[in-house]
Amino acid sequence: MRPTVDELRARLQAHFPGDPIEVVDDSAQHAGHAGAAGGAGHFTVRLTSARFVGKAPLARHRLVYDAVLDWMPHRIHALVIEARTP
């Protein structure tokens, strides 16, 4: 079962306290997709953090994935990540 937007935002806020985070549930756009069949969600995450300063995009994404690794792939099938610096 996919997390709610609030659950995902809370998880990310625990790893990125005080940073602005926007979470959008894109799951409805993927209805019928094989990855959505088991109930896992598709989300877009927009996150601005000083922790990303000096890091390549892949390293930024890894920091975000680390926060939800235990939810993948059973609760979260896909994340679109926009990881920006302040």
Order of alpha helices (4+ residues) and beta strands (2+ residues): alpha-beta-beta-alpha-beta
